[in-house]
């Protein structure tokens, strides 16, 4: 299989070719390896080298033969080193077992070829860790592909991979999807198991899934991996038939709320506003009711609670790893803002955690009430199309925990709400910026209503197609 042929297929298309016997899995993997190597020198999207051989995967899964990569955070495969984007973890640190989602990815047939870059412990909306250097956006290598799933997004956007693992604690699937011109679905809390390592990572904010180029890949992959494991806290009802069946324009008119005003008041780039307005017109033209509206909640309390969740999680992870390794935490092994956030997290009390839980509850109930009146909410995914390399510098010694938090969420003020509520959200490509950069449009839905989001996304993929857009750095 030639790379020029390989890059024209999404994961579903590649799996169809393998299933039909038109190409072998080995031929697809060889093309993927060549494609990744052709762009990684410019993008710096991998952590370490490609694996000598793809990780074992099922030969009869729905994505059998499809190449894949693992983000260097949370999910892990047996014996494969994990660094969490940090100098704190050496290259020899590995778990002796697969996470449940890794087992499901393997069963689906996805063959992992390597590990993709993430910022340190995932707390950045860009992917520029000291440990691995800056990952660059294939649309413009002076810009970031976003974070924290930036390595995965860069490779999928460059068409070196059709799909890659990603996770999302405040927008880390949707932000890089927006900056890189991809589909980024954050499923509902509990839809994809985080067993066995966590019950509710990041106080319930952390969600596992992937970035894709097409809506059908997101739906088909969700079909393959959703569902609970023994001991999970959540047991969500599945789709009436399948998520893939939901990938068609909604049959009935929806009531759609739209806002381009950031909840924290930061300015929103005109390109992001224009993309949302064009999307709203496409939905109105399709017969849906579209009106200006947004949920109301205490934004100041929300930000304080979100900071508590992030910093306590960082403290638990960083100090826990340091104790296990016998290392003293300092800026010799952590970036300045990670160290500041971990120290702040260590200073928090049980009362601070309960106060954050109360805010999460109040926010979730306020937003839940809003979705009693609307089927979906349409917003920009980010406040600007992307950031320049170096803008979100996590090693900046001038920033304390709150200063770092405010800088991240000045770029991404729209995404964290659905992490706190647990509701599903998806970013899809909107109208590109005047510079030709991708611009993401976010669609947020009711809890456990992924089918609605996938239907709206399918409508937009048909009405405003993005499949023919090509980045400057393209696999070859």
Rosetta blueprint (number, residue, H / E / L):
1 X L
2 X L
3 X H
4 X H
5 X H
6 X H
7 X L
8 X L
9 X L
10 X L
11 X H
12 X H
13 X H
14 X H
15 X H
16 X H
17 X H
18 X H
19 X H
20 X L
21 X L
22 X L
23 X L
24 X L
25 X H
26 X H
27 X H
28 X H
29 X H
30 X H
31 X H
32 X H
33 X H
34 X H
35 X H
36 X H
37 X H
38 X H
39 X H
40 X H
41 X H
42 X H
43 X H
44 X L
45 X L
46 X E
47 X L
48 X L
49 X L
50 X L
51 X L
52 X L
53 X L
54 X L
55 X L
56 X L
57 X L
58 X L
59 X L
60 X L
61 X L
62 X L
63 X L
64 X L
65 X L
66 X L
67 X E
68 X E
69 X E
70 X E
71 X E
72 X L
73 X L
74 X L
75 X L
76 X L
77 X L
78 X L
79 X L
80 X L
81 X E
82 X L
83 X L
84 X L
85 X L
86 X L
87 X L
88 X L
89 X L
90 X L
91 X L
92 X L
93 X L
94 X E
95 X L
96 X L
97 X L
98 X L
99 X L
100 X H
101 X H
102 X H
103 X H
104 X H
105 X H
106 X H
107 X H
108 X L
109 X L
110 X L
111 X E
112 X E
113 X E
114 X E
115 X E
116 X E
117 X L
118 X L
119 X L
120 X H
121 X H
122 X H
123 X L
124 X L
125 X L
126 X L
127 X L
128 X E
129 X E
130 X L
131 X L
132 X L
133 X E
134 X E
135 X L
136 X L
137 X E
138 X L
139 X L
140 X E
141 X L
142 X L
143 X E
144 X L
145 X L
146 X L
147 X L
148 X L
149 X L
150 X H
151 X H
152 X H
153 X H
154 X H
155 X H
156 X H
157 X H
158 X L
159 X L
160 X L
161 X L
162 X L
163 X E
164 X E
165 X E
166 X E
167 X E
168 X E
169 X L
170 X L
171 X L
172 X L
173 X L
174 X H
175 X H
176 X H
177 X H
178 X H
179 X H
180 X H
181 X L
182 X L
183 X E
184 X E
185 X E
186 X E
187 X L
188 X L
189 X L
190 X L
191 X L
192 X E
193 X L
194 X L
195 X L
196 X L
197 X L
198 X L
199 X L
200 X L
201 X H
202 X H
203 X H
204 X H
205 X L
206 X L
207 X E
208 X E
209 X E
210 X E
211 X E
212 X E
213 X L
214 X L
215 X H
216 X H
217 X H
218 X H
219 X H
220 X H
221 X H
222 X H
223 X H
224 X H
225 X H
226 X L
227 X E
228 X L
229 X L
230 X L
231 X L
232 X L
233 X L
234 X L
235 X L
236 X L
237 X L
238 X L
239 X L
240 X L
241 X L
242 X L
243 X L
244 X H
245 X H
246 X H
247 X L
248 X L
249 X L
250 X L
251 X L
252 X L
253 X L
254 X L
255 X E
256 X E
257 X E
258 X E
259 X L
260 X L
261 X L
262 X L
263 X L
264 X L
265 X L
266 X L
267 X L
268 X L
269 X L
270 X H
271 X H
272 X H
273 X H
274 X H
275 X H
276 X H
277 X H
278 X H
279 X H
280 X H
281 X H
282 X H
283 X H
284 X H
285 X H
286 X L
287 X L
288 X L
289 X E
290 X E
291 X E
292 X E
293 X L
294 X L
295 X L
296 X L
297 X L
298 X L
299 X H
300 X H
301 X H
302 X H
303 X H
304 X H
305 X H
306 X H
307 X H
308 X H
309 X H
310 X H
311 X H
312 X H
313 X H
314 X H
315 X H
316 X H
317 X H
318 X H
319 X H
320 X H
321 X H
322 X H
323 X H
324 X H
325 X H
326 X L
327 X L
328 X L
329 X L
330 X L
331 X L
332 X L
333 X L
334 X L
335 X L
336 X H
337 X H
338 X H
339 X H
340 X H
341 X H
342 X H
343 X H
344 X H
345 X H
346 X H
347 X H
348 X L
349 X L
350 X H
351 X H
352 X H
353 X H
354 X H
355 X H
356 X H
357 X H
358 X H
359 X H
360 X H
361 X H
362 X H
363 X H
364 X H
365 X H
366 X H
367 X H
368 X H
369 X H
370 X H
371 X L
372 X L
373 X L
374 X L
375 X L
376 X E
377 X E
378 X E
379 X E
380 X E
381 X L
382 X L
383 X L
384 X L
385 X L
386 X L
387 X L
388 X E
389 X L
390 X L
391 X L
392 X L
393 X L
394 X L
395 X L
396 X L
397 X L
398 X L
399 X L
400 X L
401 X H
402 X H
403 X H
404 X H
405 X H
406 X H
407 X H
408 X H
409 X H
410 X H
411 X H
412 X L
413 X L
414 X L
415 X L
416 X H
417 X H
418 X H
419 X H
420 X H
421 X H
422 X L
423 X L
424 X L
425 X E
426 X E
427 X E
428 X E
429 X E
430 X L
431 X L
432 X L
433 X L
434 X L
435 X L
436 X L
437 X L
438 X L
439 X L
440 X E
441 X E
442 X E
443 X E
444 X E
445 X E
446 X L
447 X L
448 X L
449 X L
450 X H
451 X H
452 X H
453 X H
454 X H
455 X H
456 X H
457 X H
458 X H
459 X H
460 X H
461 X H
462 X H
463 X H
464 X L
465 X L
466 X L
467 X L
468 X L
469 X L
470 X L
471 X L
472 X L
473 X L
474 X L
475 X L
476 X L
